[in-house]
Amino acid sequence: MLQRVWAVAQKEFIAISRERTTLIIVLSLPLLELFLFAYAVHTDISDIPTIVADQSMDPTSRSYLDAMVQSGYFQVVATTSGQAGVMRAIDDGEARMGIVIPPDFASHVTRGDAQVLLLVDGSDSFTTLSAYNSANVIAEQYVTTLEVNRLARAEQSIVDQLNPLTAHVEVLYNPDIKDLWFLIPGLIAWLLQASTMMLTALAVVREREVGTIEQILVTPIRPFELMLGKAVPNLAIAVINMASIFIVGVIGFGVPFKGNMLLFIALTLLYAVAGLGMGLLISSVCHTQRQANQMTLMVNLIAQFVSGFIFPRYAMPVVLQAIGDIFPLTYFIPIARGIFTKGIGMESLWGPTLMLVLWIVVILFFASRLFRQKLD
């Protein structure tokens, strides 16, 4: 058996080496996507282009604007005289947010009824969320500072009673809330699934499309051995991709790895087998490489959204959570993030690991059955 599997694997290695352009793309694409995620994808937006209409022009309004700018979330790119100018700047794309400070701002602050109009461009969800949350926090801090300073001049004991409770928030595992620390483990999982699925699906369909599958099947090799031999080279490429992302992420971008390396490698290889199984299933239902490409892209797109790679699964409807359960990515993401970011061991990962093993058994069973039925 091993000799027949190795013969098919050697044939596949030779076929892959001849398609040098495809091989270069397959090996370089994960790194390209890593750099794109590192430099282009940010959930925490800063330096939001902001236009200001300060109709008060007093020290109180200027101190409020200074607090907004010094936070690092807002960058004043222009000023105007009123709300109409702010709306026009947002419509023209000159600014993403506008601040309108009404006349007599200082006197209203003194009376405790001051209001500031914040206009946020809602066409950009990330900017909207970041600007809305940041502006509210800064406004609350500004008001608190003014109140504390006013009471401090009156009586110190009142200041002590102003904040009877202080909440100390500690962010575990990612204290600086860096995007890459969250993205790298999930990106490894997603790219590994994408590459293993695509390569394996195309490898089997290509034989059927060019008419060489019949020549292979007249040999003593069994269908399962053919599938296994096709999977071995693609598994090797997937491991190379995983290693390159890991090295660049940890060394190049400084993302810390806190877990057990051997455990991470073992579970990653197990997960790669799951991706190969899904690729074999796709190859069993597709007749051409174009169909395999389209189905693989569709599966990866759906998995990206419902697996918890970017958006938390607990916030999704039950139907979408159920759809996410059919992808191995859903089970490997908590494994990757748990080992990579938290440093947890197998005692905390039995659940997703067992589900991944069960998924592999089921998918390989159906893939082999469908493959054998199509051959018959």
C-alpha positions as a LaTeX table, in Angstrom:
\begin{tabular}{lrrr}
\hline
Residue & $x$ (\AA) & $y$ (\AA) & $z$ (\AA) \\
\hline
Met1 & 0.00 & 0.00 & 0.00 \\
Leu2 & 2.67 & 2.51 & 0.99 \\
Gln3 & 4.57 & 1.84 & $-2.21$ \\
Arg4 & 1.50 & 2.57 & $-4.34$ \\
Val5 & 0.67 & 5.73 & $-2.35$ \\
Trp6 & 4.25 & 6.94 & $-2.68$ \\
Ala7 & 4.17 & 6.33 & $-6.44$ \\
Val8 & 1.11 & 8.57 & $-6.79$ \\
Ala9 & 2.69 & 11.14 & $-4.49$ \\
Gln10 & 5.86 & 11.20 & $-6.63$ \\
Lys11 & 3.74 & 11.72 & $-9.74$ \\
Glu12 & 1.95 & 14.61 & $-8.06$ \\
Phe13 & 5.22 & 16.17 & $-6.89$ \\
Ile14 & 6.50 & 16.10 & $-10.48$ \\
Ala15 & 3.25 & 17.63 & $-11.80$ \\
Ile16 & 3.40 & 20.42 & $-9.21$ \\
Ser17 & 7.07 & 21.18 & $-9.92$ \\
Arg18 & 6.31 & 21.60 & $-13.62$ \\
Glu19 & 3.64 & 24.23 & $-12.90$ \\
Arg20 & 6.13 & 26.71 & $-11.46$ \\
Thr21 & 3.91 & 29.75 & $-11.83$ \\
Thr22 & 1.09 & 28.08 & $-9.92$ \\
Leu23 & 3.50 & 26.87 & $-7.25$ \\
Ile24 & 4.94 & 30.37 & $-6.76$ \\
Ile25 & 1.44 & 31.81 & $-6.43$ \\
Val26 & 0.39 & 29.15 & $-3.94$ \\
Leu27 & 3.47 & 29.70 & $-1.78$ \\
Ser28 & 3.49 & 33.50 & $-1.96$ \\
Leu29 & $-0.24$ & 34.19 & $-1.66$ \\
Pro30 & $-0.45$ & 33.47 & 2.12 \\
Leu31 & 2.39 & 35.90 & 2.82 \\
Leu32 & 0.78 & 38.52 & 0.60 \\
Glu33 & $-2.50$ & 38.17 & 2.47 \\
Leu34 & $-0.65$ & 38.36 & 5.79 \\
Phe35 & 0.90 & 41.70 & 4.81 \\
Leu36 & $-2.47$ & 42.96 & 3.61 \\
Phe37 & $-4.10$ & 42.02 & 6.91 \\
Ala38 & $-1.21$ & 43.52 & 8.85 \\
Tyr39 & $-1.21$ & 46.90 & 7.18 \\
Ala40 & $-4.70$ & 47.34 & 5.69 \\
Val41 & $-7.12$ & 45.68 & 8.13 \\
His42 & $-7.64$ & 47.49 & 11.42 \\
Thr43 & $-10.66$ & 47.27 & 13.68 \\
Asp44 & $-9.45$ & 50.15 & 15.85 \\
Ile45 & $-9.41$ & 53.27 & 13.67 \\
Ser46 & $-7.26$ & 56.30 & 14.55 \\
Asp47 & $-6.61$ & 59.72 & 12.99 \\
Ile48 & $-10.18$ & 59.97 & 11.69 \\
Pro49 & $-10.35$ & 62.98 & 9.32 \\
Thr50 & $-12.48$ & 65.50 & 11.19 \\
Ile51 & $-13.92$ & 68.90 & 10.26 \\
Val52 & $-14.74$ & 71.38 & 13.03 \\
Ala53 & $-17.31$ & 74.15 & 13.20 \\
Asp54 & $-16.42$ & 76.02 & 16.42 \\
Gln55 & $-19.08$ & 78.71 & 16.79 \\
Ser56 & $-18.02$ & 79.53 & 20.33 \\
Met57 & $-14.31$ & 80.22 & 19.87 \\
Asp58 & $-13.54$ & 80.40 & 23.58 \\
Pro59 & $-10.97$ & 78.64 & 25.80 \\
Thr60 & $-13.52$ & 76.04 & 26.89 \\
Ser61 & $-14.33$ & 74.96 & 23.33 \\
Arg62 & $-10.65$ & 74.91 & 22.43 \\
Ser63 & $-9.83$ & 72.73 & 25.42 \\
Tyr64 & $-12.58$ & 70.30 & 24.37 \\
Leu65 & $-11.18$ & 70.13 & 20.83 \\
Asp66 & $-7.67$ & 69.66 & 22.22 \\
Ala67 & $-8.92$ & 66.68 & 24.22 \\
Met68 & $-10.42$ & 65.16 & 21.06 \\
Val69 & $-7.23$ & 65.63 & 19.02 \\
Gln70 & $-4.82$ & 64.52 & 21.76 \\
Ser71 & $-6.69$ & 61.23 & 22.09 \\
Gly72 & $-5.19$ & 60.18 & 18.75 \\
Tyr73 & $-8.55$ & 59.13 & 17.32 \\
Phe74 & $-9.34$ & 62.39 & 15.53 \\
Gln75 & $-7.36$ & 64.60 & 13.20 \\
Val76 & $-8.73$ & 68.03 & 12.34 \\
Val77 & $-8.33$ & 68.48 & 8.58 \\
Ala78 & $-10.47$ & 71.60 & 8.10 \\
Thr79 & $-12.66$ & 74.14 & 9.85 \\
Thr80 & $-15.92$ & 75.71 & 8.76 \\
Ser81 & $-18.52$ & 78.13 & 10.05 \\
Gly82 & $-21.54$ & 75.90 & 10.59 \\
Gln83 & $-23.32$ & 72.58 & 10.23 \\
Ala84 & $-23.91$ & 73.03 & 6.50 \\
Gly85 & $-20.18$ & 73.23 & 5.86 \\
Val86 & $-19.62$ & 70.11 & 7.95 \\
Met87 & $-22.24$ & 68.18 & 5.96 \\
Arg88 & $-20.73$ & 69.32 & 2.69 \\
Ala89 & $-17.23$ & 68.20 & 3.73 \\
Ile90 & $-18.52$ & 64.75 & 4.73 \\
Asp91 & $-20.47$ & 64.40 & 1.49 \\
Asp92 & $-17.39$ & 65.35 & $-0.55$ \\
Gly93 & $-15.26$ & 62.77 & 1.29 \\
Glu94 & $-13.02$ & 65.44 & 2.80 \\
Ala95 & $-13.85$ & 64.32 & 6.33 \\
Arg96 & $-15.36$ & 61.29 & 8.03 \\
Met97 & $-16.60$ & 63.13 & 11.08 \\
Gly98 & $-17.72$ & 66.63 & 11.98 \\
Ile99 & $-17.85$ & 68.48 & 15.29 \\
Val100 & $-20.25$ & 71.40 & 15.67 \\
Ile101 & $-19.78$ & 73.46 & 18.86 \\
Pro102 & $-22.68$ & 75.91 & 19.44 \\
Pro103 & $-22.26$ & 79.56 & 20.49 \\
Asp104 & $-21.81$ & 80.39 & 24.21 \\
Phe105 & $-20.35$ & 76.90 & 24.81 \\
Ala106 & $-18.50$ & 78.02 & 27.96 \\
Ser107 & $-21.61$ & 79.47 & 29.62 \\
His108 & $-23.58$ & 76.31 & 28.86 \\
Val109 & $-20.79$ & 74.18 & 30.36 \\
Thr110 & $-20.94$ & 76.28 & 33.51 \\
Arg111 & $-24.72$ & 75.77 & 33.75 \\
Gly112 & $-24.34$ & 72.05 & 33.03 \\
Asp113 & $-26.48$ & 71.93 & 29.88 \\
Ala114 & $-23.82$ & 72.12 & 27.13 \\
Gln115 & $-24.31$ & 70.08 & 23.97 \\
Val116 & $-21.99$ & 69.27 & 21.08 \\
Leu117 & $-23.18$ & 67.93 & 17.74 \\
Leu118 & $-21.10$ & 65.08 & 16.35 \\
Leu119 & $-21.80$ & 64.10 & 12.74 \\
Val120 & $-20.30$ & 60.76 & 11.70 \\
Asp121 & $-20.13$ & 59.29 & 8.20 \\
Gly122 & $-22.27$ & 56.17 & 8.58 \\
Ser123 & $-21.28$ & 54.74 & 5.20 \\
Asp124 & $-18.09$ & 53.33 & 6.79 \\
Ser125 & $-19.05$ & 50.97 & 9.60 \\
Phe126 & $-15.57$ & 50.70 & 11.18 \\
Thr127 & $-15.12$ & 54.48 & 11.22 \\
Thr128 & $-18.64$ & 54.98 & 12.55 \\
Leu129 & $-18.20$ & 52.57 & 15.44 \\
Ser130 & $-14.74$ & 53.80 & 16.38 \\
Ala131 & $-15.68$ & 57.48 & 16.15 \\
Tyr132 & $-18.92$ & 57.02 & 18.07 \\
Asn133 & $-17.34$ & 55.11 & 20.95 \\
Ser134 & $-14.26$ & 57.31 & 21.16 \\
Ala135 & $-16.21$ & 60.58 & 21.05 \\
Asn136 & $-18.52$ & 59.42 & 23.86 \\
Val137 & $-15.62$ & 58.32 & 26.06 \\
Ile138 & $-13.69$ & 61.56 & 25.50 \\
Ala139 & $-16.78$ & 63.66 & 26.20 \\
Glu140 & $-17.40$ & 61.82 & 29.46 \\
Gln141 & $-13.78$ & 62.21 & 30.51 \\
Tyr142 & $-13.86$ & 65.91 & 29.63 \\
Val143 & $-17.01$ & 66.53 & 31.67 \\
Thr144 & $-15.63$ & 64.55 & 34.60 \\
Thr145 & $-12.41$ & 66.55 & 34.53 \\
Leu146 & $-14.31$ & 69.84 & 34.53 \\
Glu147 & $-16.50$ & 68.69 & 37.40 \\
Val148 & $-13.57$ & 67.44 & 39.45 \\
Asn149 & $-11.68$ & 70.72 & 38.94 \\
Arg150 & $-14.75$ & 72.72 & 39.94 \\
Leu151 & $-15.36$ & 70.68 & 43.05 \\
Ala152 & $-11.68$ & 70.70 & 43.93 \\
Arg153 & $-11.87$ & 74.43 & 44.28 \\
Ala154 & $-14.87$ & 74.06 & 46.56 \\
Glu155 & $-14.05$ & 71.28 & 48.98 \\
Gln156 & $-11.68$ & 68.31 & 48.81 \\
Ser157 & $-14.03$ & 65.99 & 50.67 \\
Ile158 & $-16.63$ & 66.38 & 47.94 \\
Val159 & $-14.05$ & 65.30 & 45.36 \\
Asp160 & $-13.33$ & 62.19 & 47.37 \\
Gln161 & $-17.05$ & 61.32 & 47.34 \\
Leu162 & $-17.38$ & 61.97 & 43.61 \\
Asn163 & $-15.84$ & 58.62 & 42.60 \\
Pro164 & $-16.75$ & 56.11 & 45.32 \\
Leu165 & $-16.02$ & 53.19 & 42.99 \\
Thr166 & $-13.16$ & 52.73 & 40.55 \\
Ala167 & $-13.30$ & 49.81 & 38.11 \\
His168 & $-9.92$ & 48.38 & 37.21 \\
Val169 & $-10.06$ & 46.70 & 33.78 \\
Glu170 & $-7.30$ & 44.29 & 32.81 \\
Val171 & $-7.19$ & 42.89 & 29.27 \\
Leu172 & $-5.81$ & 39.34 & 29.32 \\
Tyr173 & $-3.45$ & 37.92 & 26.67 \\
Asn174 & $-3.58$ & 41.05 & 24.48 \\
Pro175 & $-3.18$ & 44.04 & 26.82 \\
Asp176 & $-2.57$ & 46.56 & 24.02 \\
Ile177 & $-5.52$ & 45.18 & 21.98 \\
Lys178 & $-3.41$ & 44.78 & 18.86 \\
Asp179 & $-5.23$ & 43.57 & 15.76 \\
Leu180 & $-2.43$ & 41.27 & 14.60 \\
Trp181 & $-2.39$ & 39.34 & 17.87 \\
Phe182 & $-6.01$ & 38.45 & 17.13 \\
Leu183 & $-5.65$ & 37.97 & 13.37 \\
Ile184 & $-2.49$ & 35.85 & 12.98 \\
Pro185 & $-3.78$ & 32.61 & 14.59 \\
Gly186 & $-7.07$ & 32.86 & 12.72 \\
Leu187 & $-5.28$ & 33.76 & 9.50 \\
Ile188 & $-3.11$ & 30.65 & 9.77 \\
Ala189 & $-6.27$ & 28.56 & 10.18 \\
Trp190 & $-8.14$ & 30.19 & 7.31 \\
Leu191 & $-5.25$ & 30.13 & 4.80 \\
Leu192 & $-4.43$ & 26.54 & 5.67 \\
Gln193 & $-8.00$ & 25.47 & 4.96 \\
Ala194 & $-8.10$ & 27.49 & 1.72 \\
Ser195 & $-4.83$ & 26.10 & 0.36 \\
Thr196 & $-5.46$ & 22.46 & 1.27 \\
Met197 & $-8.96$ & 22.53 & $-0.17$ \\
Met198 & $-7.97$ & 24.22 & $-3.42$ \\
Leu199 & $-4.90$ & 22.11 & $-4.14$ \\
Thr200 & $-6.54$ & 18.77 & $-3.38$ \\
Ala201 & $-9.76$ & 19.53 & $-5.26$ \\
Leu202 & $-7.85$ & 20.58 & $-8.36$ \\
Ala203 & $-5.41$ & 17.68 & $-8.19$ \\
Val204 & $-8.11$ & 15.01 & $-8.52$ \\
Val205 & $-10.35$ & 16.92 & $-10.93$ \\
Arg206 & $-7.39$ & 17.65 & $-13.20$ \\
Glu207 & $-6.84$ & 13.93 & $-13.76$ \\
Arg208 & $-10.48$ & 13.48 & $-14.67$ \\
Glu209 & $-10.53$ & 16.54 & $-16.93$ \\
Val210 & $-7.48$ & 15.56 & $-19.00$ \\
Gly211 & $-8.61$ & 11.94 & $-19.22$ \\
Thr212 & $-5.76$ & 10.31 & $-17.29$ \\
Ile213 & $-7.87$ & 9.07 & $-14.38$ \\
Glu214 & $-8.80$ & 5.91 & $-16.31$ \\
Gln215 & $-5.14$ & 5.16 & $-16.98$ \\
Ile216 & $-4.37$ & 5.43 & $-13.28$ \\
Leu217 & $-7.27$ & 3.24 & $-12.26$ \\
Val218 & $-6.20$ & 0.34 & $-14.47$ \\
Thr219 & $-3.18$ & 0.03 & $-12.21$ \\
Pro220 & $-3.42$ & $-1.99$ & $-8.96$ \\
Ile221 & $-3.92$ & 1.18 & $-6.92$ \\
Arg222 & $-7.15$ & 1.49 & $-4.95$ \\
Pro223 & $-9.28$ & 4.68 & $-4.96$ \\
Phe224 & $-8.43$ & 5.43 & $-1.31$ \\
Glu225 & $-4.72$ & 5.06 & $-2.02$ \\
Leu226 & $-5.06$ & 7.38 & $-5.02$ \\
Met227 & $-6.74$ & 10.00 & $-2.85$ \\
Leu228 & $-4.08$ & 9.63 & $-0.17$ \\
Gly229 & $-1.24$ & 9.89 & $-2.67$ \\
Lys230 & $-2.77$ & 13.05 & $-4.13$ \\
Ala231 & $-3.07$ & 14.55 & $-0.65$ \\
Val232 & 0.54 & 14.03 & 0.50 \\
Pro233 & 2.20 & 16.71 & $-1.72$ \\
Asn234 & $-0.55$ & 19.19 & $-0.98$ \\
Leu235 & $-0.12$ & 18.56 & 2.72 \\
Ala236 & 3.58 & 19.37 & 2.33 \\
Ile237 & 2.75 & 22.66 & 0.59 \\
Ala238 & 0.21 & 23.49 & 3.30 \\
Val239 & 2.83 & 22.92 & 6.01 \\
Ile240 & 5.26 & 25.23 & 4.19 \\
Asn241 & 2.58 & 27.92 & 4.00 \\
Met242 & 1.75 & 27.51 & 7.68 \\
Ala243 & 5.42 & 27.75 & 8.63 \\
Ser244 & 5.99 & 30.87 & 6.53 \\
Ile245 & 3.00 & 32.68 & 8.06 \\
Phe246 & 4.05 & 31.60 & 11.53 \\
Ile247 & 7.64 & 32.79 & 11.12 \\
Val248 & 6.73 & 36.13 & 9.54 \\
Gly249 & 3.97 & 36.74 & 12.09 \\
Val250 & 6.07 & 35.92 & 15.15 \\
Ile251 & 9.45 & 37.27 & 14.06 \\
Gly252 & 8.48 & 39.91 & 11.50 \\
Phe253 & 5.45 & 41.41 & 13.24 \\
Gly254 & 6.28 & 40.53 & 16.84 \\
Val255 & 3.16 & 38.50 & 17.60 \\
Pro256 & 4.00 & 36.41 & 20.69 \\
Phe257 & 3.59 & 32.63 & 20.67 \\
Lys258 & 2.82 & 31.48 & 24.21 \\
Gly259 & 1.91 & 27.82 & 23.80 \\
Asn260 & 3.49 & 24.43 & 23.25 \\
Met261 & 5.04 & 24.26 & 19.78 \\
Leu262 & 4.76 & 20.47 & 19.42 \\
Leu263 & 1.09 & 20.52 & 20.39 \\
Phe264 & 0.44 & 23.34 & 17.93 \\
Ile265 & 2.16 & 21.47 & 15.09 \\
Ala266 & 0.33 & 18.22 & 15.86 \\
Leu267 & $-3.11$ & 19.81 & 15.92 \\
Thr268 & $-2.29$ & 21.90 & 12.83 \\
Leu269 & $-1.44$ & 18.73 & 10.89 \\
Leu270 & $-4.69$ & 17.18 & 12.09 \\
Tyr271 & $-6.54$ & 20.24 & 10.85 \\
Ala272 & $-4.70$ & 20.11 & 7.52 \\
Val273 & $-6.04$ & 16.59 & 7.02 \\
Ala274 & $-9.53$ & 18.02 & 7.53 \\
Gly275 & $-8.90$ & 20.58 & 4.80 \\
Leu276 & $-7.64$ & 17.84 & 2.49 \\
Gly277 & $-10.79$ & 15.84 & 3.19 \\
Met278 & $-12.98$ & 18.77 & 2.23 \\
Gly279 & $-10.94$ & 19.20 & $-0.96$ \\
Leu280 & $-11.44$ & 15.54 & $-1.81$ \\
Leu281 & $-15.18$ & 15.90 & $-1.22$ \\
Ile282 & $-15.29$ & 18.86 & $-3.61$ \\
Ser283 & $-13.31$ & 16.89 & $-6.19$ \\
Ser284 & $-15.85$ & 14.08 & $-5.92$ \\
Val285 & $-18.78$ & 16.28 & $-6.91$ \\
Cys286 & $-17.06$ & 18.50 & $-9.51$ \\
His287 & $-16.31$ & 17.56 & $-13.13$ \\
Thr288 & $-13.98$ & 20.42 & $-14.13$ \\
Gln289 & $-11.30$ & 22.55 & $-12.52$ \\
Arg290 & $-13.46$ & 25.62 & $-13.03$ \\
Gln291 & $-16.25$ & 24.06 & $-11.00$ \\
Ala292 & $-13.78$ & 23.07 & $-8.29$ \\
Asn293 & $-12.39$ & 26.61 & $-8.18$ \\
Gln294 & $-15.82$ & 28.16 & $-7.87$ \\
Met295 & $-17.01$ & 25.76 & $-5.18$ \\
Thr296 & $-13.79$ & 26.17 & $-3.17$ \\
Leu297 & $-14.05$ & 29.95 & $-3.29$ \\
Met298 & $-17.70$ & 29.76 & $-2.19$ \\
Val299 & $-16.91$ & 27.43 & 0.72 \\
Asn300 & $-14.00$ & 29.59 & 1.91 \\
Leu301 & $-16.07$ & 32.76 & 1.68 \\
Ile302 & $-18.88$ & 31.29 & 3.77 \\
Ala303 & $-16.45$ & 29.80 & 6.30 \\
Gln304 & $-14.68$ & 33.13 & 6.68 \\
Phe305 & $-17.86$ & 34.77 & 7.98 \\
Val306 & $-19.55$ & 32.03 & 10.04 \\
Ser307 & $-16.54$ & 30.29 & 11.64 \\
Gly308 & $-15.55$ & 33.04 & 14.08 \\
Phe309 & $-12.48$ & 34.08 & 12.09 \\
Ile310 & $-13.48$ & 37.75 & 12.06 \\
Phe311 & $-16.88$ & 38.00 & 13.74 \\
Pro312 & $-17.76$ & 36.30 & 17.07 \\
Arg313 & $-20.03$ & 33.29 & 16.66 \\
Tyr314 & $-21.98$ & 33.92 & 19.85 \\
Ala315 & $-23.40$ & 37.10 & 18.29 \\
Met316 & $-24.71$ & 35.24 & 15.22 \\
Pro317 & $-28.22$ & 33.81 & 14.77 \\
Val318 & $-28.61$ & 30.13 & 15.60 \\
Val319 & $-29.00$ & 29.26 & 11.91 \\
Leu320 & $-25.63$ & 30.79 & 11.02 \\
Gln321 & $-23.99$ & 29.08 & 13.99 \\
Ala322 & $-25.34$ & 25.76 & 12.72 \\
Ile323 & $-23.94$ & 26.47 & 9.25 \\
Gly324 & $-20.58$ & 27.27 & 10.81 \\
Asp325 & $-20.52$ & 23.87 & 12.49 \\
Ile326 & $-19.99$ & 22.13 & 9.14 \\
Phe327 & $-16.57$ & 23.75 & 8.59 \\
Pro328 & $-13.36$ & 22.48 & 10.22 \\
Leu329 & $-12.21$ & 26.11 & 10.49 \\
Thr330 & $-14.81$ & 26.62 & 13.20 \\
Tyr331 & $-13.14$ & 24.04 & 15.45 \\
Phe332 & $-9.54$ & 24.94 & 14.72 \\
Ile333 & $-9.78$ & 28.70 & 15.35 \\
Pro334 & $-10.27$ & 28.28 & 19.14 \\
Ile335 & $-7.42$ & 25.76 & 19.10 \\
Ala336 & $-5.07$ & 28.11 & 17.23 \\
Arg337 & $-5.94$ & 31.16 & 19.32 \\
Gly338 & $-5.90$ & 29.18 & 22.53 \\
Ile339 & $-2.39$ & 27.79 & 21.98 \\
Phe340 & $-0.97$ & 30.80 & 20.16 \\
Thr341 & $-2.31$ & 33.66 & 22.27 \\
Lys342 & $-3.32$ & 32.14 & 25.62 \\
Gly343 & $-0.73$ & 29.37 & 25.92 \\
Ile344 & $-3.31$ & 26.80 & 27.02 \\
Gly345 & $-2.74$ & 23.07 & 26.78 \\
Met346 & $-4.65$ & 20.00 & 25.69 \\
Glu347 & $-6.66$ & 19.94 & 28.91 \\
Ser348 & $-8.54$ & 23.00 & 27.65 \\
Leu349 & $-8.78$ & 21.91 & 24.02 \\
Trp350 & $-10.38$ & 18.47 & 24.20 \\
Gly351 & $-13.75$ & 19.72 & 23.00 \\
Pro352 & $-12.76$ & 21.31 & 19.67 \\
Thr353 & $-10.12$ & 18.63 & 19.07 \\
Leu354 & $-12.62$ & 15.78 & 19.38 \\
Met355 & $-15.06$ & 17.63 & 17.14 \\
Leu356 & $-12.27$ & 18.06 & 14.57 \\
Val357 & $-11.45$ & 14.35 & 14.67 \\
Leu358 & $-15.13$ & 13.47 & 14.28 \\
Trp359 & $-15.40$ & 15.90 & 11.37 \\
Ile360 & $-12.41$ & 14.28 & 9.64 \\
Val361 & $-13.89$ & 10.78 & 9.97 \\
Val362 & $-17.24$ & 11.89 & 8.56 \\
Ile363 & $-15.86$ & 13.95 & 5.68 \\
Leu364 & $-13.37$ & 11.29 & 4.57 \\
Phe365 & $-16.11$ & 8.67 & 4.67 \\
Phe366 & $-18.41$ & 10.66 & 2.41 \\
Ala367 & $-15.56$ & 11.76 & 0.15 \\
Ser368 & $-14.40$ & 8.18 & $-0.42$ \\
Arg369 & $-17.98$ & 6.96 & $-1.01$ \\
Leu370 & $-18.76$ & 9.68 & $-3.53$ \\
Phe371 & $-15.40$ & 9.22 & $-5.25$ \\
Arg372 & $-15.95$ & 5.46 & $-5.59$ \\
Gln373 & $-19.52$ & 5.94 & $-6.87$ \\
Lys374 & $-18.33$ & 8.39 & $-9.54$ \\
Leu375 & $-15.64$ & 5.94 & $-10.66$ \\
Asp376 & $-18.22$ & 3.16 & $-10.93$ \\
\hline
\end{tabular}
